Amino acid sequence: MSKYPGIVMNQIRNSVRALSDSPHIDMKIDSNNTGEPIHNHELLQNNHTILTRLKQRVTPNMPVAFIPGRLVSRFVLGKWVVPFRKIGARLFTKWYVDAYTQQQKHLNQDVWYGINSLIELVDNQNQLINALLHKQEGITQLQEDLKAIQRKSDLNGFKYSDFASRFSASEEVIKENYRPYISNFEGCRKVLDIGCGRGYFLELLTEAEIEAVGVDSDPELIAECKRKGLTAYVDDGNTFLDEQEDNSFNGIFAGHIIEHLNLVEKLSFLRSCYSKLDKNGVLLIETPNTTSVYVMHNLYYLDPTHEKPLFPEALKHLAEMVGFKVSISTLSGQIPEKAPIDYYNFTLILTK
């Protein structure tokens, strides 16, 4: 028994040296002997599995086999017999055997204490590593959000509120287009309007006695919303969503927002919407009808902040990737005096 602690400690030292010698620990470790690199998350998962197995096999208490036996007697006069047995064991046990058993007892206690301490240490280290990785992911996401905000704000003096005032449809036309959407949010406790602009949809929701909050990155547009008595905040949509609790909203409206996002931002936006909606929550997206030649030639590229156009079926695919179910997929906003019939917008209604 006395040789095993030395072997175990030697193996631990060799393992630590092997890890220390590896310049890229997240890419060089291969616990499966497959030749494939294992990344940080896989390594942590492997460690967790090994630690769980070890905990199942190692009890925090010292096994009975490691504890010196106690002399007992089953006879009625046991309390008188046991002392005589102890005296006999002492007389007939060689003095050097007792010395070795005492050393073994202390060694057993030290080994077991060391094993349990190592398990606790590894468990604490895994928790710390998980916390650090979580913070790293949060910092990476924050950096991406800041870059996205910078790209939108660093437009060399371009003010979207001025552009919208010149080229957007009138308030009456926009409200008339948005009004049919209100029925999709009936019974909702709270609805978020992302890219609320001057608050036209917020007003319609308020008229329907639905609690609504808006968010837009343009301070002037939000100032106009507040002058109307609406609840609205200056913020980027993704950033605002990240700050909300999961399952915070029954509905989210995003009118002419997603065409301003690149592919990575689109997916991030859809995932954020999915996590912030409660069960059976509704996400309603309205975006330019990219299947219309008229819209593409006359309207889509009129807005210099529009990203590469995305066809309706592609947008549906992205939404389904995230986990949404397509409730309604339709064209909306008929273009007057167009033959054959054509539409300005594509409307996608999704449920969680």
N, C-alpha and C positions, 0 to 999 in steps of 0.2 A: 504493500500500500504506500510506503514512504516514497517510492520512486515516481508515483503518478503525478503529484503536484509539480515536480520539476519538469516532466514531459509536457504537461498542460501549459505551464508558463512559457516554456520554450516555443511551443506552437504559437501562443499569443504574440510573443515578441517577433517571431518570423513573419506573422501576418501583418503586424503593424509596420515592420520594415518594408514589406512588399508594397503596402499602400503608400508609404511615404516616398518610395522610389518612383512611383507612377506620376508623371508630370500632368496627366489629365485623368483624374480619378473617375470622372463621370463618363469617360469614353473607353477606359482600358480594362475595367474589371469584367470578368466573364465567369460567373458562378456556374453556368450551365455547360461549360466546356464546348460551346458551339462555335467559338470564333467570332461571334457577333458582339459588338459593343453594347454595354448596358448603361443607360442614362441614369440620372440622379433619381428620378421617381421609381424606376424599375429597381434600382439598388436599394432604396428605402423599403420598397415593398418586399423584396427578398429578405432584408434584415428583419422586417416585422414578422414574416412567416417563420423564420428561424427562431426568433425570440419567443414567439407564441408556442412553438413546439418545445422549446427548452423549458418554458414556464410550466407546461403540462407535465413534463417529466421530472422537474426539480421542485420538490416541496420546500416552502420557506423554513420548515422545521427539520431538524436533523433526523434522518431515518433511524428507526429503532436498532437496526443492525450496527450503526456507528456508536451506539451508546452502550457502555459496559453493563452487562446483565446484573440484575439484583437477585440475591439469594432469597428464596421464599420457600414456604412449606405448606402443603395442603392438609397436614395433620391438624387435629384439634389443638394440640399443644404447639402450634407453629411458632408462636412468639417465644417459646423456650428452645425450640429446635434450631431456629435460624441462627442465633448467636453461636451455638456450638458448630454449625456448618461453617460459619465465617472463620472461626478459630481453626477448624480443620483445613479450610482452603488456604489459610495463611501458613499453617505449618507444613503442608505438603506442596506448596508452590515455591519454586526456587526464587531467590531474591532477584536474580537478573531478569526473570520473566516479568515480574511486577514492574521493574523499571521500564522495560520495552512497552508494556501495555499502557503505562502512564503517558509515555511519549506519543504512542499511537492515539490515545484519547485526545490529547491536546492538538495533535495534527489534524484529526478528524474535525474537531471544532473549528480550527483555523481554515481548513479547506472549505468547509460548508459555509462559513461566514464569508469567505472570499467569493465563492460561486454566487451567493445571493447578492453580494455587493456589486459584482460585475453585471449581473442581470439588471439591477436597479440603475447602474451607471449607463448601460447601453440603452435602456428604456428612456432615461432622461435625455440622452444625447439624440435619440431618434425624434423625440418631441421637439427638441430645440432645432434640429435640422428642418423638420417639417414647418415649424414656425418661421424660420428664416427663408425657406423656399416660398412660403405663402406671401411673406412680405416682398420678396423679390418679384413675384408675379404681379403683386399690386403696384409696385414701383414701375415695372415694365408697362402695365396697362395705363398708368398715370402718364408716363412719358408719351405713349401713343396718343392719348387724349389731348395732351398739351400740344403735340405736333399738329393734330387735326384742328384744334382751335386756332393755332398760329397760322395754318394754311388758309383758314377762312377769314381771319382778321387781317392778315398781311396782304391786302389787295391794293396797295398803293393808292389809298384814298377813295377806293370804290365803296359807295354806301348803298347797300341793298335796299334800304327804305326809299331812297330817291328813285332807284330803278323800278321798284314795285309801284310807286306812285305814278310813274309815267306809262308803264306797259301793262300793269295788271288790269283785270276787268273791274267794273264798278262794284261797290258794296252790294247793291241790289242783285246783280247777276251772281256774285259769289255766294251770297246767302241763299238765293233760289236754288243754286246748284247743291249747296250743303244741306239744305233743309231735309231732304228725304233720308239722310243718314241718321237723323236723330232717333228714328224708331229702333235702330240697332242697339241703342244705349238705354232704352227704357228699362227702368228698374235698377239701373246701376247706382251704386252708392257713391262712387267717385270716378271721374273720367279725366284723363290727362290729354291735353292738346299740345303736341310737340310741333314747334314751328307755328305758333298761334298767330303770328303777324299782328294785325290790328284787332284781333279778338272777335272776328265775325262768328266763328263756330262756338266760341265761348259764350257769346251772347245768345245763340240759339239754344245751347244747353241750359243756360240760366233761365231762359223763358220756359223751358220744359221742366223746370224745378229739379235739375240734375246738378249735383255739386261738381264743379269743374275747376281745374287749375291749368294754366298755360305756361309754356316756356318758349323763349325765343332768344337768339344770340344778339339781336339788334336792340340796343337800349331805347332808341326812339320809338320803336313799335311797342315795346313793353310800357313805356311811359304813356302812350295813347290808351293802352288797355287799362292802366290804372286810373286814368282820367275818367274812364267809363265805369269805374267801380269794380272791375274784374280782378280776380286773383291771378297774377302772372309774375314770372321771374325772368331775369336776364341770365341765361346760361345756355351752354351747349346741350343738346338733347341727350347724348350718351352720358355726359358727365352728370347731368341732373338725375338720370335714371339710376346710375351707380350709387348715388347718395340716398336713394329711397330703399325702404324695407321691401323684401320679397313679398309678393302677393298684396301689394299696396293698392292696386287699382282694379276696378271692374272693367274698365274700358280705356283704350288709348286710340286717339285719332292722330294720324300723320298725313296731312294734306300737302302734297307737293313738297315732300322732304327727301324721300329716298333717292330721287334722281340727282340730288346734290352730293351724294356719298359715293365713294369708290367701293370696290367689291369688299375689301376688308372691313370698311366702315359699315357697309350694308349688313354683313353678317353679324358684326358686333351689335349693331342697332337692333336687329331682329332677336338676338339672344337676350339682350337686356330687356326688351319688351316682354319676351316670354317669361322671364323670371319675375318681373314686377307685376304681371297680371295674376289675379287669383284664379282658382279653378273655374273653367268655363268663361273666363274673361275674353273680351273681344278686342282685336286690333284691326282697325279700318285704315287702309292705305289708299290714297288717291294719288295718281301719278300720270304724267302725260301719256297719251296713247301712241306708243312708238310704232304701232302697226299702221298708223295713218300717214300717208305721204304728205297730206296737207299739214298735219301737225309737225312733222319732222322738218319740212321745208320752210314753214312760216313761223313756228313758235319755239320748237325745242332748242334750236341753236341760237335763238334770239337772246336767251339767258346765258351770259358768259360763265356763270357758276355751275351750270349743268355738267355732270360727268358723262362718261360714255353711256349711250342709251342701252337700256335693258328691256328685252322683250317680255311681255306678260308671262309667258310660260316659264321663262327663266326665273322671274321673280317668284312665281308660285313654287318652283323647285327649291329656291333658297329658303323660303318660309317653311316648307315641309321638312327640309334638312334640320332646321332648328327644333322642330317638334309641333308646329302649328298644323291644324286641320283647316282645309279650305272650305269655308261655308258658302261664299258667293264670289264668283269671278266674272266680272261683266264690264262692258264699255259704258261710259256715262257721258252726259253733256253733249247732246246732239248738236252738230254744227249746222246752223241755219242755211237753207237754200243749197245744200250739197246733195248732188245726185251722182252715184248712189249714196245712200245714207252713210254719214261718217260721224265720228265722235271725237271730242277733245281729250277725254280722260279714260284711263283704265282704273277700275275700282276693285280692290281685293279685300274681302272681309274674312278674317281668320279667327279661329277660336282655339283656346288653349286646351 
